[in-house]
Amino acid sequence: MFGLFKKEGALVAPISGKTVDITTVPDAVFAEKMAGDGLAIDPTGDTVVAPADGELTMLFGTKHAFGMTLDKGVQILVHIGLDTVSLNGEGFTALKNQGDMVKKGEPIVKIDRELIQGKGLSLITPVIFTDMEVLKSFEAQLGIDVIAGETTVLTYKAK
């Protein structure tokens, strides 16, 4: 594909770890795809990076999740851990600001793994497409070890 009319894209792992099926995430909002569809990563890393080039259109005040808008209006959400909103930002350090244009692999949030897990919270990180209407299809790479900013975890075709 050439130029501005590229309809295919890919997301790299936003955090190092192992990919898992979204339906196995122990949170109904993600497992039942209420917020969107994609996959999750059981992380080993502590830096969350941009999974693609785009605009950081949403960075929650609690820094536990961020949304991006990519080419063709594709919207994604990276939700760091489960029930982590309850920490009110504790254990999360934002490295970018809402509205920033970011490149694939650029660090967005640093996490304190020990603090978060010490509070009994899971670090499983869903990576989802939030607007399925703009996608023709997508494919997830499940059950693989991934490196943040490097390993492709989702490929998609936009309409």
N, C-alpha and C positions, 0 to 999 in steps of 0.2 A: 504494500500500500504506500501511496505517496502523499507527501505534504499534509495539509490540514484535514484531509478526508480519511484519516486513519480510523478504522472502525474496530480494530482489534487491539487489545491491550493486555497487560500483565501486571500483577501485583507481586512484589517480593515480600518476604517475611518481615513484619515490622519489629519482631523480636526473635532472638535465637531460641530454639527449643524443638519440639516435635509437633507436627500437625495432627489434629484430631477432627473427626466428623462433628459438625455443628450440632447434630441431633443427640450427641452424647454429653453435651455440656450440662452440668447439674444446675441449670437455671432455665425455667420454662420459657421465658421471653426469648432466649436464644435458641434453645433446643426445638421449640415449636415454630421457629422462624417468624415470630411476631414482629421483630424489628427489621428483618431482612434475611438474606441467605448468604452463605459463604462457608467458612471453616473456623476452627479455633486453633490456637497454639498453646501447648503446655510449655511455658517458658523456662529457660535456664539462664537467660540473659537478664540485664538490668537497664538496658537502654532501648527505648522504643523509637523506631525511625519511621520516616515516611515510606509507605509501601510503593509509591509511585510519584511522579511529578504532578503537582497540582497546587490548589489553594487550600490552605488550612482554614476552612470555612467555619469550623466550630471547635473551640477548645473549652471544655467545661471548666468552670471556676474551681472545681475540685480536682482538676487535672487528671482524673481517672479515665478520661475518654476524649477522643477527638474525631472530628469528621473532616473529610476532604472532598473537594469537587475536582474531578479529573476531566480530561478531554471528553467531548460529546455529552457532557452533563452527567457522567457517571459519578455517583455519590457513594462514598464508603465511610464506614464507622469502625474505629479501632477502640475496643472497650477493654481497658487493662484490668484484669481480674474480675471477680464476681462479688457483688455487694460492696465494692470498694468505694462507692459514693459515700458510704457511711463514715469514711475516714476524714471527710471534709478537707481533702488535700494533703493530709499528713502522710508522708512516705512517697510523695510525688513532687518532682521538680520540673516545671515547664521550661523548656529550652528555646521555645519559639512562641510567637504570639498569634492569636486569632487574626486572620487576614493576611498572614505571611504567605508568599509563594515559596514552596519548598521543592527540593529535588529528591528523587528516589534515594533512600539511604541516609538522608539528613536527619540527625537526632532531633526528636520532638519532646520526649519526656524521659526523665531518669527516675527509676524507682528504687526504693529501699526494700529489697526483697525480705530481709529479716524482720523489719518492722511490720510489713503487711502480713506476712505469714504468721508472725508472732501474735497477731490479733485474730488468728484462726480463719483468715480469708484466703480463698483460692486465687492464684495468679493466672488461671486459665484466661486467655485473651482472645475473645471472638473478633474476627475480621470479616465484616459483612458488607454486602451491597445493600444499601437502604432503599433504593428506588429500582425495583426489578423491571419497571415499565420501560426503561431505556436500554435494557439488555435483551439481546436475542438469546444468548446462552453464556454459560460459564462452566469452567472445569476446575475442580479443586485437587490438589496433590495431597493425598491423605497418608498418614502413617510414616512420614519421612522426617528425618532430622534436618533442620533448617538453620541458616545463618542470617541474622538480621541484615537487611539491605542487600543481600546477595541471592538467596535461593528463591526462585519463582514458586509461589504457592497457589496462585489463582490466575487463570487466563480467561479472557472474556471477549465476547463480540457484542458491540453496541449496535443498536438499530440504525 
